[in-house]
Amino acid sequence: MMEWKVDNLKCGGCAGRIRQQLLDLTGVTDVQVDIEQGVVRVEADAEQAQTILARLKRLGYPLSGTTSGLAAVEADVRSVVSCAIGRLQADEK
């Protein structure tokens, strides 16, 4: 299982969106999100690591400490949108 500490992980909406988006990737079989620790754990083929990290970044959850300035602001805004989508999808179920 691969594990990464990410920025902007705040709530269940964030966690739900991350799980949904990563489970859609080929080779990903399990996703666990620890909101309190800001950690994402993924069971997948090792060669999927860069694809998973790119998806996390696109969603607004980059690896901790890898963004600053405007890139950090952009990541924060993306995470707010991802979180809102995750909350809406959870409400629909």
TAJO-V940453 format. One record per residue. N is the residue number from 0. PSI is psi in degrees with one decimal (* if undefined). NEAR is the number of other ideal C-beta (glycine too) atoms within 8 Angstrom. D_CENTER is the distance of its C-alpha to the mean C-alpha in Angstrom with 1 decimal. Layout:
BEGIN
N:PSI:NEAR:D_CENTER + N:PSI:NEAR:D_CENTER
END
This chain:
BEGIN
0:132.4:6:15.4 + 1:148.2:10:13.2 + 2:134.9:8:11.5 + 3:142.7:10:9.7 + 4:128.2:8:9.9 + 5:159.1:13:7.5 + 6:158.1:15:8.9 + 7:10.1:11:8.9 + 8:111.7:14:7.5 + 9:-29.6:7:10.7 + 10:-177.2:8:11.4 + 11:-29.5:9:11.4 + 12:-43.1:13:10.6 + 13:-48.8:17:7.1 + 14:-43.5:12:6.9 + 15:-42.4:12:8.9 + 16:-41.6:14:7.1 + 17:-48.8:17:4.0 + 18:-48.5:10:7.3 + 19:-45.3:10:9.3 + 20:-37.6:11:7.9 + 21:-35.4:14:7.6 + 22:-18.7:8:10.9 + 23:-14.6:6:12.4 + 24:140.7:12:12.6 + 25:133.3:4:16.0 + 26:-9.8:8:16.4 + 27:121.8:14:13.3 + 28:-18.7:5:15.1 + 29:142.3:8:13.1 + 30:127.6:12:9.7 + 31:135.6:7:10.1 + 32:122.4:12:8.2 + 33:100.0:9:10.7 + 34:-45.6:11:10.5 + 35:-39.3:4:13.8 + 36:-13.4:6:13.1 + 37:36.6:10:9.6 + 38:138.4:11:9.0 + 39:127.2:15:6.9 + 40:133.1:12:9.8 + 41:130.3:15:10.4 + 42:112.8:9:13.9 + 43:169.5:12:14.7 + 44:138.6:5:17.3 + 45:-32.3:6:17.2 + 46:-8.9:5:17.9 + 47:-5.8:13:14.5 + 48:-48.6:9:12.8 + 49:-36.3:6:13.1 + 50:-42.0:8:11.9 + 51:-46.6:14:8.7 + 52:-38.4:10:8.3 + 53:-40.3:8:9.6 + 54:-44.0:11:7.3 + 55:-44.8:15:4.3 + 56:-42.7:11:7.3 + 57:-33.7:7:8.6 + 58:-13.5:12:6.2 + 59:16.0:15:7.1 + 60:68.3:15:5.0 + 61:164.6:12:7.7 + 62:139.2:11:9.4 + 63:133.5:8:11.6 + 64:5.9:5:14.8 + 65:-5.1:6:14.3 + 66:151.5:10:14.8 + 67:169.0:4:17.8 + 68:-136.0:6:20.1 + 69:-32.9:5:19.3 + 70:-37.2:8:16.2 + 71:-39.1:10:14.8 + 72:-44.6:8:16.1 + 73:-43.9:10:14.6 + 74:-41.2:15:11.0 + 75:-43.2:11:11.9 + 76:-44.2:9:13.5 + 77:-39.1:11:10.7 + 78:-35.1:16:8.4 + 79:-44.0:9:11.7 + 80:-46.2:9:12.1 + 81:-43.3:16:8.8 + 82:-46.3:13:9.7 + 83:-42.2:9:13.2 + 84:-43.6:10:12.6 + 85:-41.0:16:10.9 + 86:-43.2:12:14.0 + 87:-42.2:8:16.4 + 88:-36.0:11:15.4 + 89:-37.6:10:15.9 + 90:-29.0:6:19.2 + 91:-21.2:5:20.4 + 92:*:4:20.3
END
